Amino acid sequence: MPDTESKLYYSISEVSKIVELEQYVLRYWETEFTHLKPKKNRAGNRVYKSSDIELIKKIKNLLYDKKFTIAGAIQFLKDEAKSPVKIEKNTDPQSTNSAIDQKVLLDLKKGLDDLLDEVRDAKKDGGL
């Protein structure tokens, strides 16, 4: 897979090869995902930046791997943009989500453990 950091701009055919999607899919996604708006050069050809390619990879992951609908993926991206919690940039949405999920689960486990300790203490003291 070509390195997306070596050039400033990529043609639609280059992006198609990088992300392993047909060009018509990329053009269709532009109509559905408002964040995906590659610039056009003087000849009217689409020119994609590295950030566009990363967004396409994220959309592909949501639609193909996580099985989101297009509407669901759009909502997910909107919610992600609104989220006050910003995680350091990671090109793999799955690992970012896993890190968030793991922290939430660990916090939840600690809270449940604390609650269980309180219940046990109350039973010992005759409160329950």
Rosetta blueprint (number, residue, H / E / L):
1 M L
2 P L
3 D L
4 T L
5 E L
6 S L
7 K L
8 L L
9 Y L
10 Y E
11 S L
12 I H
13 S H
14 E H
15 V H
16 S H
17 K H
18 I H
19 V H
20 E L
21 L L
22 E L
23 Q H
24 Y H
25 V H
26 L H
27 R H
28 Y H
29 W H
30 E H
31 T H
32 E H
33 F L
34 T L
35 H L
36 L L
37 K L
38 P L
39 K E
40 K E
41 N L
42 R L
43 A L
44 G L
45 N L
46 R E
47 V E
48 Y E
49 K L
50 S H
51 S H
52 D H
53 I H
54 E H
55 L H
56 I H
57 K H
58 K H
59 I H
60 K H
61 N H
62 L H
63 L H
64 Y H
65 D H
66 K L
67 K L
68 F L
69 T L
70 I H
71 A H
72 G H
73 A H
74 I H
75 Q H
76 F H
77 L H
78 K H
79 D H
80 E H
81 A H
82 K H
83 S L
84 P L
85 V L
86 K L
87 I L
88 E L
89 K L
90 N L
91 T L
92 D L
93 P H
94 Q H
95 S H
96 T H
97 N H
98 S H
99 A H
100 I H
101 D H
102 Q H
103 K H
104 V H
105 L H
106 L H
107 D H
108 L H
109 K H
110 K H
111 G H
112 L H
113 D H
114 D H
115 L H
116 L H
117 D H
118 E H
119 V H
120 R H
121 D H
122 A H
123 K H
124 K H
125 D L
126 G L
127 G L
128 L L
